[in-house]
Amino acid sequence: MLESMIEARHLRVLRAVSATGSFSAAARELGCTQPAVSQQMKALEASTGTPLLIRTGREMRLTQAGEALVRHATGILAGLTAAEEEIAAIAGLRAGRVRLVSFPSGSSTLVPGALAALRAAHPGTRVSLVEAEPPRSVEMLREGDCDVALAFRYEGRREAPQGRGGGASAGEEWDDLVVRPLLADRLVGLVPEGHRLAGADAVTIGEFADEPWIAGCPRCRRQLVEVCEGAGFVPRIDFATDDYPAVIGLVGAGLGVAVLPELAIESVRPRGARTVTVEPAVRREIVALTLPDLAQVPAVAATLDHLARAATR
């Protein structure tokens, strides 16, 4: 097709020749030499496979094909100019869109400050937010449903992602992604205010062996069971919920104990509940993920930077 062979610079020269009536006048308008104009017109005629200009003395007259091409050139060049301006706006962070997916405790702690700072620095950049726990959030990134995924994994636990094969010891495959480490989020114990361990400086997980448990999201539940089994007991999970405020409320009502990430407690006032340090320490790694090509997009890079700054605060 002709569109794949015609270059924009040739169209600009053709339009200048049409407007001025000669190669020399077109050269003056374009700020180049007459031989350069002649060479580009020959290249354009070779690309189209048909004459575009008729030379009559010192003047140039368009053929029917030349007239048709000049007619279309105006719209083509206007579209290219608009595209260049839009791309320049995106590259300069005067415009752009970022689709962010985050797990709930990240949405309530890291995300608000990061997006507020991003909007203040680059008001033309729009960010949308949806919530999903990993590994679903990581799948969304790979499937093209988001640009940045806020995710986590527990230290020492390597988990194969859904749909990518491998066993539980194979490791969660982030090797194909750009990983921006944000923080290490320590797990803390949560007990009712009147609990026998409420005033303890630190407790071992084994001291909760006979307690009823309130468990969190599926990944956190698996981690809880593994930690407890490592301490020699299987936790009796009476309640399970993905909603961290609900976990805290159930503990505060005296219905059991829980182990939660500090990030999950930070944005919730734990009424009727007390936090205690659990030894040995268990942490989850909080990261921001994106695809290598997306990492080069200015709005995505700025979002990663502001999430990292929010984490340091």
DOSE-57905 format. One record per residue (C-alpha): residue number from 1; residue in three letters; x, y, z. Coordinates in steps of 0.05 Angstrom, whole numbers, plus 5000, padded with zeros to 4 digits. Example, Ala and Ser with C-alpha at 12.3 -4.5 7.8 and 13.67 -1.06 7.14 Angstrom:
  nr rest   px   py   pz
   1  ALA 5246 4910 5156
   2  SER 5273 4979 5143
//
This chain:
  nr rest   px   py   pz
   1  MET 5000 5000 5000
   2  LEU 5024 5071 4985
   3  GLU 5016 5094 5057
   4  SER 5072 5047 5079
   5  MET 5120 5077 5028
   6  ILE 5106 5151 5032
   7  GLU 5147 5191 5082
   8  ALA 5121 5252 5118
   9  ARG 5182 5294 5098
  10  HIS 5167 5280 5025
  11  LEU 5095 5303 5034
  12  ARG 5118 5368 5066
  13  VAL 5163 5381 5006
  14  LEU 5108 5365 4956
  15  ARG 5061 5412 4992
  16  ALA 5113 5468 4991
  17  VAL 5126 5457 4916
  18  SER 5051 5459 4903
  19  ALA 5043 5524 4943
  20  THR 5103 5561 4914
  21  GLY 5104 5533 4843
  22  SER 5178 5517 4839
  23  PHE 5234 5477 4870
  24  SER 5276 5539 4886
  25  ALA 5218 5575 4921
  26  ALA 5200 5511 4959
  27  ALA 5273 5505 4980
  28  ARG 5273 5576 5008
  29  GLU 5209 5563 5046
  30  LEU 5235 5498 5076
  31  GLY 5305 5524 5090
  32  CYS 5341 5473 5047
  33  THR 5375 5470 4979
  34  GLN 5341 5463 4911
  35  PRO 5377 5397 4895
  36  ALA 5351 5369 4961
  37  VAL 5279 5387 4941
  38  SER 5290 5356 4872
  39  GLN 5318 5292 4903
  40  GLN 5261 5284 4952
  41  MET 5209 5294 4896
  42  LYS 5243 5240 4855
  43  ALA 5241 5194 4916
  44  LEU 5167 5208 4927
  45  GLU 5150 5194 4853
  46  ALA 5190 5130 4858
  47  SER 5150 5110 4920
  48  THR 5082 5124 4888
  49  GLY 5102 5095 4821
  50  THR 5072 5153 4782
  51  PRO 5091 5224 4762
  52  LEU 5067 5277 4811
  53  LEU 5095 5340 4777
  54  ILE 5098 5367 4706
  55  ARG 5155 5414 4693
  56  THR 5134 5473 4648
  57  GLY 5193 5520 4641
  58  ARG 5210 5547 4709
  59  GLU 5144 5527 4741
  60  MET 5117 5462 4767
  61  ARG 5047 5437 4756
  62  LEU 5015 5380 4794
  63  THR 4990 5318 4757
  64  GLN 4923 5289 4776
  65  ALA 4959 5241 4823
  66  GLY 4998 5299 4852
  67  GLU 4935 5339 4864
  68  ALA 4904 5279 4900
  69  LEU 4966 5269 4943
  70  VAL 4969 5343 4963
  71  ARG 4896 5340 4982
  72  HIS 4909 5282 5029
  73  ALA 4976 5310 5052
  74  THR 4943 5366 5091
  75  GLY 4903 5318 5134
  76  ILE 4960 5269 5142
  77  LEU 5010 5322 5164
  78  ALA 4959 5354 5211
  79  GLY 4947 5286 5242
  80  LEU 5021 5274 5250
  81  THR 5030 5342 5282
  82  ALA 4973 5328 5331
  83  ALA 5004 5260 5347
  84  GLU 5072 5291 5359
  85  GLU 5043 5343 5405
  86  GLU 5004 5290 5444
  87  ILE 5066 5245 5451
  88  ALA 5107 5305 5473
  89  ALA 5055 5320 5526
  90  ILE 5057 5249 5552
  91  ALA 5133 5247 5550
  92  GLY 5135 5313 5588
  93  LEU 5084 5289 5639
  94  ARG 5034 5342 5618
  95  ALA 4988 5285 5601
  96  GLY 4985 5210 5610
  97  ARG 4947 5154 5645
  98  VAL 4969 5101 5695
  99  ARG 4926 5042 5716
 100  LEU 4946 5021 5786
 101  VAL 4924 4958 5823
 102  SER 4938 4950 5897
 103  PHE 4922 4904 5955
 104  PRO 4876 4936 6007
 105  SER 4926 4954 6062
 106  GLY 4971 4985 6009
 107  SER 4911 5024 5982
 108  SER 4897 5055 6049
 109  THR 4970 5071 6069
 110  LEU 5020 5078 6012
 111  VAL 4975 5096 5954
 112  PRO 4941 5160 5979
 113  GLY 5005 5198 5995
 114  ALA 5039 5174 5931
 115  LEU 4981 5195 5886
 116  ALA 4972 5262 5921
 117  ALA 5046 5278 5910
 118  LEU 5042 5254 5837
 119  ARG 4981 5298 5823
 120  ALA 5015 5358 5855
 121  ALA 5078 5348 5813
 122  HIS 5043 5327 5748
 123  PRO 4970 5349 5748
 124  GLY 4960 5326 5676
 125  THR 4974 5253 5694
 126  ARG 4912 5212 5711
 127  VAL 4915 5150 5755
 128  SER 4860 5099 5763
 129  LEU 4859 5049 5821
 130  VAL 4829 4980 5830
 131  GLU 4842 4930 5885
 132  ALA 4867 4859 5879
 133  GLU 4911 4814 5922
 134  PRO 4972 4780 5893
 135  PRO 4979 4736 5854
 136  ARG 4917 4762 5817
 137  SER 4946 4832 5814
 138  VAL 5009 4805 5782
 139  GLU 4968 4767 5731
 140  MET 4930 4831 5715
 141  LEU 4997 4865 5700
 142  ARG 5020 4810 5653
 143  GLU 4952 4808 5619
 144  GLY 4954 4883 5604
 145  ASP 4898 4902 5652
 146  CYS 4942 4950 5692
 147  ASP 5008 4988 5687
 148  VAL 5033 4983 5759
 149  ALA 5018 4929 5810
 150  LEU 5029 4939 5884
 151  ALA 5043 4869 5911
 152  PHE 5076 4831 5967
 153  ARG 5106 4763 5983
 154  TYR 5129 4734 6049
 155  GLU 5203 4727 6064
 156  GLY 5225 4655 6059
 157  ARG 5162 4634 6022
 158  ARG 5170 4624 5948
 159  GLU 5103 4613 5914
 160  ALA 5090 4593 5842
 161  PRO 5042 4641 5807
 162  GLN 4975 4616 5780
 163  GLY 4977 4593 5709
 164  ARG 5053 4593 5702
 165  GLY 5069 4523 5724
 166  GLY 5119 4500 5776
 167  GLY 5109 4478 5848
 168  ALA 5104 4515 5913
 169  SER 5180 4515 5919
 170  ALA 5192 4540 5849
 171  GLY 5189 4613 5869
 172  GLU 5141 4667 5849
 173  GLU 5165 4687 5780
 174  TRP 5178 4762 5780
 175  ASP 5240 4754 5737
 176  ASP 5205 4781 5675
 177  LEU 5181 4844 5713
 178  VAL 5213 4908 5737
 179  VAL 5212 4903 5813
 180  ARG 5216 4967 5855
 181  PRO 5226 4946 5929
 182  LEU 5185 4992 5975
 183  LEU 5190 4965 6047
 184  ALA 5193 4904 6092
 185  ASP 5128 4899 6130
 186  ARG 5134 4861 6197
 187  LEU 5078 4818 6223
 188  VAL 5053 4835 6293
 189  GLY 5007 4799 6341
 190  LEU 4939 4826 6358
 191  VAL 4903 4806 6422
 192  PRO 4842 4832 6461
 193  GLU 4859 4886 6512
 194  GLY 4845 4839 6571
 195  HIS 4886 4781 6543
 196  ARG 4939 4749 6586
 197  LEU 4993 4770 6536
 198  ALA 4967 4841 6523
 199  GLY 5023 4873 6564
 200  ALA 5080 4829 6540
 201  ASP 5139 4863 6506
 202  ALA 5147 4804 6458
 203  VAL 5116 4735 6450
 204  THR 5132 4673 6410
 205  ILE 5081 4646 6361
 206  GLY 5079 4582 6403
 207  GLU 5048 4620 6461
 208  PHE 4984 4626 6419
 209  ALA 4980 4551 6407
 210  ASP 4915 4542 6446
 211  GLU 4881 4606 6423
 212  PRO 4824 4613 6373
 213  TRP 4849 4651 6311
 214  ILE 4822 4704 6265
 215  ALA 4855 4696 6197
 216  GLY 4863 4745 6139
 217  CYS 4868 4738 6064
 218  PRO 4882 4669 6032
 219  ARG 4956 4683 6023
 220  CYS 4961 4708 6095
 221  ARG 4924 4647 6120
 222  ARG 4973 4601 6085
 223  GLN 5031 4639 6116
 224  LEU 4998 4636 6185
 225  VAL 4989 4560 6180
 226  GLU 5062 4551 6158
 227  VAL 5089 4594 6214
 228  CYS 5047 4558 6267
 229  GLU 5065 4489 6240
 230  GLY 5138 4510 6244
 231  ALA 5125 4524 6318
 232  GLY 5095 4455 6328
 233  PHE 5020 4467 6326
 234  VAL 4962 4476 6278
 235  PRO 4922 4540 6290
 236  ARG 4848 4534 6304
 237  ILE 4819 4585 6256
 238  ASP 4749 4605 6279
 239  PHE 4740 4663 6232
 240  ALA 4771 4683 6165
 241  THR 4760 4748 6128
 242  ASP 4797 4788 6075
 243  ASP 4776 4852 6110
 244  TYR 4830 4875 6159
 245  PRO 4784 4922 6198
 246  ALA 4738 4862 6208
 247  VAL 4797 4821 6235
 248  ILE 4814 4876 6283
 249  GLY 4742 4883 6304
 250  LEU 4735 4809 6318
 251  VAL 4798 4809 6360
 252  GLY 4775 4871 6397
 253  ALA 4710 4835 6414
 254  GLY 4750 4780 6447
 255  LEU 4736 4727 6395
 256  GLY 4807 4707 6382
 257  VAL 4878 4729 6366
 258  ALA 4910 4747 6300
 259  VAL 4976 4762 6267
 260  LEU 4973 4820 6218
 261  PRO 5022 4862 6178
 262  GLU 5038 4929 6210
 263  LEU 5015 4964 6147
 264  ALA 4945 4934 6156
 265  ILE 4940 4962 6227
 266  GLU 4968 5031 6210
 267  SER 4905 5058 6178
 268  VAL 4856 5026 6227
 269  ARG 4844 5045 6299
 270  PRO 4846 4978 6336
 271  ARG 4789 4989 6386
 272  GLY 4792 4938 6443
 273  ALA 4855 4906 6416
 274  ARG 4929 4910 6432
 275  THR 4989 4896 6388
 276  VAL 5048 4854 6412
 277  THR 5115 4839 6380
 278  VAL 5120 4768 6354
 279  GLU 5187 4732 6355
 280  PRO 5221 4708 6312
 281  ALA 5204 4764 6264
 282  VAL 5164 4748 6201
 283  ARG 5161 4800 6146
 284  ARG 5129 4809 6079
 285  GLU 5164 4845 6022
 286  ILE 5123 4902 5993
 287  VAL 5141 4919 5920
 288  ALA 5115 4958 5860
 289  LEU 5117 4918 5796
 290  THR 5113 4938 5723
 291  LEU 5133 4910 5655
 292  PRO 5201 4929 5627
 293  ASP 5172 4968 5568
 294  LEU 5123 5004 5613
 295  ALA 5179 5025 5660
 296  GLN 5204 5071 5604
 297  VAL 5137 5109 5602
 298  PRO 5147 5174 5640
 299  ALA 5080 5171 5677
 300  VAL 5093 5100 5700
 301  ALA 5164 5117 5722
 302  ALA 5138 5177 5761
 303  THR 5086 5133 5795
 304  LEU 5139 5083 5817
 305  ASP 5182 5140 5844
 306  HIS 5125 5170 5885
 307  LEU 5106 5101 5913
 308  ALA 5178 5092 5935
 309  ARG 5179 5161 5969
 310  ALA 5113 5146 6004
 311  ALA 5143 5081 6031
 312  THR 5203 5118 6060
 313  ARG 5155 5164 6097
//
